[in-house]
């Protein structure tokens, strides 16, 4: 197995970054992906994109993609947390008989 050094470019334009994000999106066939997934297939280091756009979410949004948490769009993720919180809340009077 031959070792190949992956060179990360830090001085990239926004257009180059967006084009590469879209290329990775096509490779993964996903409208959202993690920094780790990007690092595997992208030309640049994810930290370079985060620095250029201010956040990973902004980088994806700049490419017209969606930012997700744990595979869910952010609003759906937050909705799931709120639903779980409601389910875990004790029912009033549940422990009164003990």
N, C-alpha and C positions, 0 to 999 in steps of 0.2 A: 504494500500500500504506500503510495507516494503522498507525503505531507505537502499540502498547499496552504500557504499563508493567506488568510482572507484579509485584504487591505480595506480598512474603513476610511472613507473620505469624510472629513469634517467640514470642509468649505464647499458646501453644495448649495445650489439655488433651490428655491421653493418649487420651481417647475420640475427639476430633476427629482426632488423628493416625492412630489405628488405622483409623477410618472412611475416611480419605483413602487410606491404604495399600491397603485392600481395594478401593476404587474404581479405583485404578490397576491393581491385579491383574486386575480384571474387564476393564478397557480393553485391557490387554496379553494377556489370556487366559493368564497365567503365574502360577505359584505362587511364583516368585522373580524378582527383577529388580534391576538395579544402581541406584545412586544417580543415575547419569546418566539412566537411563530414567525414574526417578521424577521427576526435575527437569523433564523434558519434559512430563509429564502431571499431576503432583501440584500441589496448591494451596500447599504449603509448601516452603521450601528444605530439601533433604536434611540440611544441617548442623543445622537446628533439630530434626529428628527424631533425629539422632545424639546431639545434646546432651541431648534429653529422655530417651532410652532408654539412653544410654551407648555405643551402637555401632549400626551399620547392621544387624548381625545381630540384636541385641536388638529393634530396631524391627520387623523382619520377623517375628521369633518372637512378639512381642506381638500381632501381627495373625493369628497362627496359620499363618504362611507359613514356607517353608523358605529358609534362607540358602544360596547357592551361590557357587562360585568358577568363573569361566570356563564358566558354563552347566552345571556339574555340582554335585550335592550335595557338601558338604564331605568326607564320608567317601569318596565315590566319587572325588573329586579327589585326596585324599591317597593312596588306593589306586592310582590311575593313576601318581602320582609314584613310589611304591614299586616298582611293576611296571617302569616305565621304568628306574629305577635298577638293578634286577636285570638287565635286558636289556643295559645298558651296561657292567656289570661284566665285566672281562676273564676269560676262561676260564683256569683254572689250567693252566700249562704251554704256553699258546698261543704265547708268544714265546721259548720255550726252544730251538727249532730254528734260530733266526736267529743 
